[in-house]
Each structure stands twice: as C-alpha cells, then as structure tokens.
Amino acid sequence: MTPTVIKLGGAIVADAEAIRAVWGGVARLPGAVVVHGGGPQATALARRLGHEPRIVAGRRVTSDLDLDVALYTLRGSLNVGLVASARAAGVYAVGVSGADGGLVTVTRRPPVEVDGEPVDFGHVGDVVSVDPALLAVLVGAGMVPVVAPVCADAAGALYNVNADTVAFEIAAALGARLELVTEAGGVRRDADDPDSRIRQLGGAEVDAGVAEGWIAGGMRPKLEVARAALARGAPSVRICGPGDLGSDGGTAVVP
C-alpha cells in the first residue's frame, strides 16, 4: 500500500463544502496523511489582536506574537476543527503537530538577504529530518493523522514551518504520493479559464510556463514544491481540487 500525503491550504480549510469533499476522497485512500496550512486565518487573528503581520518576499516573519498566533490558529482551532469535520464525515482522524513524537525536527532559519538587506524571519524553521514512526502507528490503527505545521528543534523550541514544505518532507520520508489541494483544482494555462487545465506537466513545461508568465502567483511555489517532492523520491505528485482525491482529476506533475 502506497500512502498518500494530502496538503490543504488555508483557503480550502475555510471552505466547509470543500472540506466535506476532501474527507469523501480521504475515505477512499488507505494510508492517508493530511497536512494543513492556515496563513489567512493566522493573519485574521493577528489583526484582531491589533498586530499586522510582516510579509517579506511572500514569506511571513514570525515574531514572538506571530508564533503564539500560529500555535492558537494552526495547532488549535484549525487542527481540531478539521478533526471534528472528519468525524462528521465518518473518518477517524487524530490531530498532531510536527513537534509530536519527534515527527519533524527543524532548525531556526538563519537571516537571509532580501533585496540587498538582511532579514531575520524569527521563529521560522527549516526542516532537518522527519521521523514518521508516529504516523505509522496512527495509520496502522486505522486513523488519519492531521498534521499542523508547527515543529520543534532538538532543544524543544517551537517554530512555524511552511505547510507545503512539511507536506513534501513527510511524503519523501514515507515514499508517499503527494496531493496538493488548491481552489484552482490544477494548473491552468489561463488562470481564469477552468477549461485550460493541463492534465500533465513536466519540468521543461514548468520552466517554459514561468518564462512565458502563465505560471505565476501562488501556483509557482506549488510547482516548486511538487518538483522538490519528486526529486526526493515521492512516486507521484498532483495538484488537484477538493473533489479530485481518489480520482484522476487535477494536474499530474512529472519530472
């Protein structure tokens, strides 16, 4: 049995109909592991607290307060909400974080140069290793792990980690298929035209699409993650919609 890692973005998590479709697909996929993000929800909570998150080059700077917000949002309300919605769909899920059972070990990201200036991203972690033993226990017991991308380093300090990265690192460790679930439901040559969806996309086509400008915005980093997962040994990667799980919909990404 080849397991499947399913990554859900914050926009999908916020859509009750989409989540029902996700759980319907998960029920047809033995050995499924779900990883979720929650950037929009974290931003909304931060603003309710009177704090405007700092985003540099599309990446969130995680201050002490931002880390608290990530914990409250990702490991708290969103994670338990997904577990509850799974139960309603007849899927028995267990919420965990990357810190549980030493699942994902990270190190603090060093300052990086952005537009000629050094930027410290704060409590943001880069993945060092993945130990999937906890996932094996849960899946073996017939449960679906739902993983929040809050992880710890070897000393126990907590970090916010990009959910796409956590998903592809877990997929690589498990030798699992990776399904990136998006609102668009796949890669389109014309972002506004659902009929322009591409069924299969190779590396050369991705490079051409970036150069030509029709692969842009949020789809570009998704494809970077897809290619990284394939390079790390994931047997297949697909960008798909909530209703495509367990089917052949969406866009298959190939080397």
C-alpha atoms as one frame of an Amber mdcrd trajectory, in Angstrom:
protein
   0.000   0.000   0.000   1.460   3.331  -1.087   0.421   6.060   1.372  -0.836
   9.472   0.284   0.051  12.829   1.831  -2.638  15.454   1.214  -1.800  19.121
   1.694  -4.655  21.572   2.341  -4.163  25.326   2.147  -5.867  27.818   4.429
  -8.454  28.764   1.776  -9.535  25.125   1.451  -9.671  24.679   5.232 -12.030
  27.676   5.474 -14.490  26.217   2.939 -16.903  23.768   4.587 -18.083  22.319
   1.271 -14.507  21.795   0.093 -13.605  20.043   3.342 -16.567  17.688   3.004
 -15.301  16.795  -0.455 -11.792  16.261   0.926 -12.975  13.810   3.564 -15.006
  11.955   0.959 -11.795  11.456  -1.023  -9.712  10.597   2.048 -12.147   7.808
   2.886 -11.180   6.179  -0.443  -7.425   6.494   0.140  -5.887   3.959   2.539
  -2.875   5.261   4.434  -3.758   8.934   4.044  -1.959  11.687   5.987  -3.323
  15.251   5.877  -1.141  18.339   6.332  -2.802  21.747   6.564  -1.822  25.378
   6.426  -3.696  28.397   7.714  -1.998  31.611   6.676  -5.206  33.611   6.050
  -6.648  32.560   9.415  -3.423  33.440  11.227  -3.396  36.858   9.586  -7.038
  37.452  10.548  -6.374  36.570  14.198  -3.254  38.737  14.326  -5.260  41.711
  13.046  -7.969  41.093  15.651  -5.174  41.420  18.209  -4.086  44.714  16.662
  -0.987  43.258  15.025  -0.172  43.492  11.322   1.977  40.525  10.210   5.131
  41.369   8.307   5.491  39.603   4.966   8.824  39.792   3.137   9.139  38.346
  -0.374   5.948  36.390   0.225   7.240  34.864   3.452   5.871  35.555   6.917
   8.202  36.958   9.585   7.318  35.097  12.787   7.813  37.274  15.862   7.038
  36.067  19.403   3.412  37.175  18.942   3.208  35.653  15.463   4.373  32.323
  16.901   1.630  32.461  19.537  -0.883  33.235  16.787   0.388  30.267  14.743
   0.008  27.974  17.746  -3.511  29.198  18.516  -4.583  29.035  14.873  -2.757
  26.066  13.344  -2.450  23.641  16.233  -5.588  24.976  17.895  -8.758  25.983
  16.107  -7.961  24.791  12.582  -6.500  21.434  13.554  -9.253  20.459  15.948
 -11.875  21.805  13.542 -10.568  19.524  10.798 -10.612  16.534  13.132 -14.204
  17.312  14.087 -15.284  17.679  10.455 -13.613  14.357   9.656 -15.636  12.677
  12.399 -18.835  14.079  10.914 -17.827  12.514   7.580 -17.169   9.117   9.164
 -13.380   9.473   9.000 -11.496   8.887  12.261  -8.735  11.487  12.403  -6.165
  12.455  15.026  -4.698  15.948  15.226  -0.939  16.211  15.695   1.763  18.787
  15.093   5.215  18.399  13.632   6.506  18.529  17.206   4.543  15.450  18.327
   6.547  12.262  18.556   9.569  13.992  17.043   7.750  13.901  13.707   9.546
  16.882  12.125  12.790  18.251  13.550  13.804  21.716  12.409  16.450  24.331
  12.955  15.923  28.070  13.110  16.233  29.693   9.704  19.298  31.952   9.589
  18.917  35.542   8.406  18.775  35.780   4.621  19.392  38.645   2.230  16.305
  40.044   0.505  16.744  42.930  -1.939  20.178  43.596  -0.510  19.034  43.747
   3.122  19.433  41.015   5.783  16.068  39.715   7.058  15.620  37.650  10.223
  12.424  35.631   9.791  12.228  34.966  13.530  10.636  31.721  14.705  10.638
  30.095  11.277  12.078  26.610  10.980  13.882  24.760   8.205  13.386  21.001
   8.186  16.342  18.889   9.309  14.720  15.447   9.480  11.411  13.563   9.572
  10.678  10.539  11.770   7.400   9.021  10.515   7.098   6.450  13.331   4.130
   8.252  14.921   2.313   8.392  11.593   2.874   4.672  11.069   1.301   3.911
  14.449  -1.761   6.068  13.753  -2.276   4.839  10.196  -1.790   1.257  11.386
  -4.602   1.813  13.880  -6.925   2.967  11.088  -6.610   6.665  11.909  -5.905
   9.621   9.610  -3.200  11.914  11.042  -3.960  15.608  10.550  -0.666  17.478
  10.853  -0.311  21.141  11.807   2.989  22.655  10.563   4.246  23.725  13.985
   7.521  21.914  14.635  10.325  21.790  17.211  14.093  21.790  17.174  16.297
  19.372  19.107  16.160  21.639  22.170  12.354  21.799  22.156  11.933  25.335
  20.803   8.841  25.722  18.605   8.819  27.100  15.073   6.352  27.974  12.350
   7.141  25.983   9.186   5.768  26.317   5.674   2.993  23.720   5.327   3.909
  22.823   1.736   7.441  22.052   2.905   6.197  19.906   5.794   3.934  18.000
   3.400   6.619  17.206   0.845   9.172  16.284   3.528   6.692  13.844   5.081
   5.836  12.460   1.635   9.533  11.916   0.928  10.052  10.168   4.282   7.072
   7.873   3.691   7.666   7.275  -0.012   4.128   8.592  -0.415   2.133  10.159
  -3.215   1.693  13.894  -2.689  -1.611  15.632  -3.441  -1.605  19.443  -3.243
  -5.243  20.522  -2.937  -5.993  24.005  -4.305  -9.010  26.111  -5.169  -7.969
  26.146  -8.841  -8.023  22.351  -8.947  -4.911  22.101 -11.122  -2.601  24.128
 -13.319  -4.290  26.280 -15.983  -2.743  27.994 -18.994  -5.311  30.733 -18.417
  -5.945  31.258 -14.706  -9.490  32.470 -15.429 -10.453  29.564 -17.694 -11.140
  26.217 -15.964 -11.162  24.504 -19.372  -7.479  25.381 -19.849  -6.409  22.948
 -17.125  -3.374  20.846 -18.028  -3.592  17.136 -17.201   0.167  16.514 -17.037
   3.048  18.927 -16.634   6.739  18.138 -16.917   9.778  20.053 -15.717  10.572
  21.601 -19.111   6.974  22.800 -19.458   7.093  24.313 -15.969  10.246  26.247
 -16.840   8.653  27.458 -20.076   5.433  28.455 -18.292   7.381  30.526 -15.760
   9.358  32.215 -18.538   6.189  32.931 -20.516   4.361  34.227 -17.457   1.350
  31.905 -17.322   2.814  30.066 -14.336   2.877  32.803 -11.720   1.488  33.840
  -8.351   0.706  31.089  -5.873   0.959  28.332  -8.496   4.684  28.879  -8.987
   5.716  27.893  -5.421   3.268  24.964  -5.565   5.092  23.638  -8.616   8.460
  24.206  -6.932   7.254  22.039  -4.039   5.948  19.417  -6.474   9.285  19.178
  -8.253  11.193  19.044  -4.960   8.986  16.165  -3.790   9.636  14.210  -6.988
  13.374  14.829  -6.639  13.208  13.482  -3.080  11.529  10.236  -4.137   7.770
  10.828  -3.982   6.307   8.336  -6.517   3.775  10.849  -7.840   2.684  14.430
  -7.267  -0.585  16.026  -8.270  -2.147  19.469  -7.929  -5.882  18.956  -7.671
  -9.203  20.198  -6.323 -11.021  19.009  -3.181 -13.258  16.678  -5.177 -10.380
  15.100  -7.121  -8.933  12.966  -4.323  -9.168   9.308  -5.192  -9.704  10.118
  -8.886  -7.521  11.142 -11.841  -8.535  14.814 -11.872  -6.211  17.758 -11.473
  -2.699  18.126 -12.901  -0.101  15.388 -12.568   3.393  16.847 -12.166   6.133
  14.690 -13.654   9.937  15.076 -13.824
